[in-house]
Amino acid sequence: MTDLIASLRDEARTAPESGIVEVVTFGRDRADLIPLWVGEGDLPTPEFITRAASASLVRGETFYTHQRGIPVLRRALADYHLAQFGKDWGAERYFVTGSGMQAIQIAVRLVAGTGDEVIYPAPAWPNLPAALQIAGAQAIPVPLTFSDDGWTLDAERLIAAITPRTRAIYLNSPSNPTGWTADLATLEAILTEARRRGLWIIADEVYSRFVRGGLTRAPSFIDIAEPDDRILYVNTFSKNWAMTGWRVGWLSAPPEIAQIVENLIQYSTSGVAEFMQHAAHAALTEGEGFLAEQTVRADRGLEIVATALDESGRARFTRPDGAFYLFFGIEGEDDSRALAKRIVSETGVGLAPGRAFGGEGEGFLRLCFARSERDLSMAATRLRDWIAR
């Protein structure tokens, strides 16, 4: 270790490298690559959204603006939640952030620091435990259980993981990477315990609109919570409206802590560019049709890859209840990092290793099926034939 590296804060120096990026770097130069390893679809941002951003730029809206978010967008966020949940908790509880990731970072900074613990179901998106580590807190995984009935969370096991150092419970539902989706009974059990112990909940609902079984959204704490409950809701425009590269998200928090949230925005980014916020406003107010097309497309994609993996005879998985990932294993293969590299080398299909989502994900691979039917059909055929060999 060089003197320069040794002089850095431990929390920064030991921040983990992305296990997904490692495989991407390894296989990205293949001419026949079908990249299914990252969490985004292949559709560009629709024109009605980019048009709103362009119009804002033409108007010269390139200056500092409201750090909490422009009023028209915050009102649109309140209206969006009213339409989805039948509850109008007011525009003052919504804060526009520079991505869903920044919303998580702010949530973490609000409730956890050195010596604190946050518990969460695992396997999970690796950015959450990394954000906690960088903040000096400790992420405590509670394993989900995989069986023929799918991935399940034992709420009693989650509650048993609470210690005197626990400050918050993080719940991503629907889940990345497993697709596990909490039912209302699970949410009620967690909220009841959090209220009893005075804990915060960080509710990551990024994939809430990508659900199966005829639903238009996943169950949410909003269905059962009060406006002043200790819940921080994080979300993003990235997934629903094909805006991953825009880096715009939002945080919903009790208005009582509004100034503190604004302070954290001020000391990180000083707000989101106004033209990007107008694009986000267009997504909320004009984007339901596009979102519906996205979810139907994802459902078709799931059937394509699930059918092929079934035919391979060696894949183990269950169809996910939510999100747009298939988390699957292959009989006899336990090293997901090496397996992902072998598969991209020998088939050109890029998959994320389950180990990247924590030790609880080892032995599995994550496949993003929010892609064109053509790409998924080719990828599924290659995978089926490779596994069957």
Order of alpha helices (4+ residues) and beta strands (2+ residues): alpha-alpha-alpha-beta-alpha-alpha-beta-alpha-beta-alpha-beta-beta-beta-alpha-beta-alpha-beta-beta-beta-alpha-alpha-alpha-beta-beta-alpha-beta-beta-beta-alpha
